[in-house]
C-alpha cells in the first residue's frame, strides 16, 4: 500500500476530458479545498441521522472520520470514499431505542458491522467475478440510480421548508460552477452552501442559541453496546442495503474514473463493516459510502484519495468541538434542500451513465423491465413490513432488480425467446469504459 500521490499535471489545472485519479492529487492548497468541500457535502446528512435518532452528533462525526481512515487504509488508498451516516439504520435504531434504549440500538449497529465485514471477506477471498454475473451493468446501473433517486423525497422535504433559501442555494451553486473557472468553479458546492447559509441568516432562519451555550473543546460522548436478541433481527436487513450501496459506490467510481475497481469490492465491503463495527462499539451511527460525496467527485472530476484524508482529518478535529457541532446544526433545512437537489440528481445520472457506457440494450424486455420496476420502487420508496422487519425502497429495489433480471433471463433462455447476443462477451460492468 502506498499513501503517496503523484501530482496531476502542474497541480493547478484539469484539462477538458481529464480527471484527477485516486493516486493523483492537485496542489495541497487545492486538495485541502476539495477535502473541505467533501466535509460540507456529508455534514448535513451525517448530522441528520443522529438528530433524528437522538444520538450525539459529535460522536457520529468522530466515528465517521475514524471509519473513513480505516476505509482508505483497508482499500489500500485506491478507492475514494467518505463514510457517513447510513439512513438505512433509522428505522431499526428508533425501534430498538424505544424498546431497549440507546445501548441496545448501538449493539444492533455493531452486529450489522460484523456481518458486513464477513460478507466483504467472502467477496475478497472468493473473488468478485460472481458479482459481475449476479449484478450485470443493467442491474448495477439501477442500484447506483436508486441510491440517489431514493433520497429525492428527502431533498424535496428540505426544499419545501424554505423554498426561497433553497432556490438561492441551488442557483448559487449552478451559477458559481459556470461563472468561475479553476478552483472557484470546482468549489461551487461549498461556496453555494455558504451563500445559502448567509442568505438564511439575513432572513432570520438561523438560531444561534445552542452555539453560545456549547463548549469550544470536548471529547465526544461514548455509549457502550448491549445486546437484545429480540431486536437484533431488525438490523439484519440493513446488511443488504449496505452491500448495495457499497457495490454501487465502487461501480460509480469505476465509471467516473475509467478504472476497473472490481478487485477492491471485497475490501470496500470489509472496510465499511469495520467502520460500522467501530461505530457500534462507541455509540456512533452506522456508516456507509456516501452518496453526497459521489456527487462532489462528479462535479469536480477530482477522485484523489488525498482529499478524503483531508476530509477525515477535518471531521476528526471538528468532532472535538461541541460548539462547531452546534453551529453545523444551525444549517437550515432550506440550504440542505438546495444542495441535495443537485447532489442526489447527480447520483441518479451516474446510474444512467453505466448503462450508456456499457451499451445496455433496452429494446430487450429483460433489461427494460429490470430497470423500470426497481426505479419506481426506489423513487416512490415502496415499503414492505414483515413482522418487526421493515424493508425500504433501496433494499426492495435492489432485490427486485436481481430477481427480475435473473428470473426473466432464465425463463427467456428456457423458452428460446431471449434477445441476448448470440455470443455474449461476459464483459465486466466497467470494462467498456476502458476502451
Number of C-alpha atoms within 10 A of each C-alpha: 9 9 13 12 16 13 15 19 14 9 17 16 15 18 8 6 6 12 20 23 23 22 20 19 24 24 15 15 11 19 24 19 20 28 23 21 23 30 25 21 26 23 21 21 21 23 22 15 24 20 13 11 20 13 21 21 25 28 24 28 31 24 32 31 28 19 28 28 22 18 28 24 17 20 20 15 23 21 27 27 31 31 30 31 29 22 18 24 25 18 17 25 29 16 16 23 17 12 14 15 14 22 21 24 31 29 29 29 30 30 22 27 31 21 17 26 25 17 18 24 20 16 22 19 10 11 15 18 13 11 16 17 14 14 22 21 25 27 27 29 27 30 35 30 30 31 28 27 28 24 24 23 15 17 24 18 15 21 24 16 15 18 18 18 28 31 19 22 28 26 17 21 27 17 13 18 22 12 11 13 11 13 17 17 19 25 23 24 30 21 20 24 25 18 20 28 24 18 19 23 17 10 11 9 18 17 13 13 11 14 18 11 11 16 13 13 14 13 12 21 15 16 19 13 19 17 16 15 10 11 22 18 15 22 24 19 18 27 22 18 27 26 22 22 25 24 23 27 28 24 27 27 24 21 24 22 23 17 16 19 19 22 15 22 26 24 26 30 33 28 29 29 32 26 31 31 29 24 31 30 22 22 26 31 35 35 32 29 27 23 30 25 26 26 25 26 23 19 18 20 18 26 27 28 27 26 28 30 23 20 28 28 20 17 25 19 15 18 25 20 19 23 21 19 22 20 18 16 21 18 22 22 22 29 31 27 28 30 30 28 23 20 24 25 18 22 27 24 16 25 27 18 18 28 22 16 16 20 12 17 15 14 9 12 16 21 21 15 16 24 26 12 15 29 24 16 21 28 20 16 23 17 15 13 9 8 7 11 16 16 21 22 26 33 30 20 30 29 16 20 26 22 13 20 23 17 12 18 19 13 13 16 12 10 9 9 10 17 15 13 7 7 6 7 7 9 13 17 26 27 16 16 17 12 6
